[in-house]
Amino acid sequence: NSILRDTIEIVPPLPKNAGGRNYAGCDPYALNFVNATEYADRWYWDLGDGSYSYDMEPSVIYDNPGQYIVSLYAWGPGSPTDSVFIRHDTVNVFPTPVADFLVEPDTVMLPNQAVYCYNRSINGDLYEWNFGDGTTSTAVDTSHLFTVPSTYKVVLTVTNQQQLSSKDSLTITVNGN
């Protein structure tokens, strides 16, 4: 009877992960990356903005609009010296809308003095004016005739394509005859 002996080496697997992710938000965009890398104990993130992190799930704030390509590399028992590319993530940062306007004049007399509203907003795609008397407008710049003496709060809401919005308001005084 002879005995056959052989040595079997069990090699730990290389780090691996499912595909990349897409993220989107408006500036400043605070993001907490999610990392589901298996078989890894060290990580390197190229955050696409010139910065990097060795955290498993780094947090970053993208202050400027643009597209950032984030790369994740990992090491584990199966790759003690060489990093393994894990994935690319895409981060799209859009400009935040900022509502701003002026009115002329801010005090009007009835019956026929109009208020002119001049939009100075930035990064907006849709505009909604609420004149405080039940009427609205979606024009970029607009004018309005009030019909009842009172003090009105005119509100401009500016919305971008990502459905983020900003509001600004001013008070108009309407005096009777």
C-alpha positions in Angstrom: 0.0 0.0 0.0 1.3 3.4 -0.9 0.0 6.7 0.3 -0.2 9.7 -2.0 0.2 13.1 -0.4 -0.2 16.5 -2.1 -0.2 20.0 -0.8 -3.2 22.2 -1.6 -2.7 25.9 -1.2 -5.9 27.9 -0.6 -5.5 31.3 -2.0 -7.8 34.1 -0.7 -9.9 35.7 -3.4 -9.2 39.1 -4.8 -11.3 42.0 -3.7 -14.5 42.4 -5.8 -17.5 44.6 -6.1 -20.6 45.0 -8.2 -20.5 47.9 -10.8 -20.2 51.6 -10.3 -22.9 54.0 -9.2 -24.2 57.3 -10.5 -24.8 60.2 -8.1 -26.3 63.6 -8.8 -27.0 66.8 -6.8 -26.7 70.5 -6.6 -23.7 72.4 -5.3 -22.5 72.2 -2.6 -23.2 68.4 -2.9 -22.4 66.4 0.2 -22.0 62.7 -0.6 -21.4 59.6 1.5 -20.0 56.9 -0.7 -21.3 53.3 -0.3 -18.7 50.5 -0.5 -19.8 46.9 -0.8 -16.4 45.5 -1.7 -15.9 41.9 -0.7 -12.6 40.4 0.4 -10.9 43.8 1.1 -9.4 45.3 4.1 -7.8 48.5 2.6 -9.3 51.0 0.2 -8.1 53.9 -1.9 -10.6 56.4 -3.4 -9.6 58.9 -6.1 -12.5 61.3 -5.6 -12.2 63.0 -9.0 -11.6 66.5 -7.7 -8.0 66.2 -6.9 -8.6 64.7 -3.4 -8.4 61.1 -2.2 -9.4 59.0 0.8 -8.3 55.7 2.4 -11.7 55.4 4.3 -13.9 52.5 3.6 -16.9 54.8 2.9 -15.6 58.4 2.5 -17.7 61.5 2.8 -16.9 64.4 0.5 -18.4 67.8 -0.4 -18.3 68.8 -4.1 -18.4 72.6 -4.1 -18.3 73.2 -7.8 -20.7 72.2 -10.6 -19.3 69.6 -13.0 -18.9 65.9 -13.6 -16.5 63.9 -11.4 -15.2 60.4 -12.1 -14.5 58.6 -8.8 -12.3 55.5 -8.8 -12.1 52.9 -6.1 -9.2 50.5 -5.6 -8.8 47.9 -2.9 -6.4 45.4 -1.3 -7.2 42.3 0.7 -5.7 39.0 1.7 -5.8 37.9 -1.9 -3.9 41.0 -3.1 -1.5 42.0 -0.3 0.8 44.1 -2.4 -1.1 45.1 -5.6 -4.3 47.1 -5.6 -7.3 45.8 -7.5 -9.4 48.2 -9.5 -13.0 47.9 -8.1 -15.2 50.5 -9.9 -15.8 53.9 -11.3 -18.6 56.1 -10.0 -19.9 59.2 -11.8 -20.9 62.3 -9.7 -22.8 65.0 -11.5 -23.0 68.3 -9.6 -25.4 70.9 -10.9 -25.5 74.6 -10.0 -28.0 75.5 -7.3 -30.7 77.9 -8.2 -30.7 81.3 -6.4 -33.9 83.4 -6.5 -33.4 87.1 -6.6 -35.5 90.0 -8.0 -36.3 93.6 -7.6 -39.5 95.5 -8.0 -40.2 99.1 -9.2 -41.9 100.8 -7.6 -42.4 99.2 -4.2 -45.3 101.5 -3.4 -48.1 102.0 -5.9 -51.3 104.0 -6.2 -54.6 102.5 -7.4 -56.2 102.2 -9.8 -53.7 101.9 -12.7 -50.1 101.9 -11.4 -48.3 98.7 -12.3 -45.5 97.0 -10.3 -42.6 95.8 -12.5 -40.7 92.7 -11.4 -37.2 92.2 -12.7 -35.8 88.7 -12.3 -32.1 88.6 -11.3 -32.0 84.9 -10.4 -29.3 82.5 -11.4 -29.3 78.8 -12.4 -33.1 78.6 -12.8 -35.1 77.0 -15.5 -38.7 77.6 -14.3 -40.0 80.8 -12.6 -43.2 81.2 -10.6 -44.3 84.6 -9.3 -47.0 84.7 -6.5 -48.3 88.3 -6.0 -50.0 87.6 -2.7 -53.5 88.5 -4.1 -54.3 85.1 -5.6 -52.6 85.7 -9.0 -49.4 84.2 -10.3 -47.2 84.3 -13.4 -44.6 82.1 -14.9 -42.8 84.7 -17.0 -39.1 85.4 -16.5 -39.8 89.1 -15.9 -43.4 90.4 -15.3 -45.6 93.2 -14.2 -48.8 93.2 -12.1 -51.7 95.5 -11.4 -53.1 95.2 -7.9 -56.8 96.0 -7.4 -57.2 96.3 -3.6 -55.2 98.6 -1.2 -53.1 96.5 1.1 -49.5 95.3 1.8 -48.6 92.3 -0.4 -45.7 89.8 -0.2 -44.5 89.0 -3.7 -42.7 85.7 -3.9 -40.5 84.4 -6.7 -39.8 80.7 -6.8 -37.0 79.5 -9.1 -36.6 75.8 -10.0 -33.9 74.1 -11.9 -34.1 70.9 -14.0 -33.2 68.8 -11.0 -36.4 70.1 -9.3 -34.4 72.0 -6.6 -35.8 75.4 -5.9 -35.1 78.7 -4.2 -37.4 81.5 -3.1 -37.1 85.3 -2.6 -39.7 87.7 -1.5 -40.3 91.5 -1.3 -43.2 93.5 0.2 -45.3 95.9 -2.0 -47.5 98.6 -0.6 -50.7 99.4 -2.5 -52.4 102.6 -1.6 -56.0 103.6 -2.6 -57.1 106.8 -4.4 
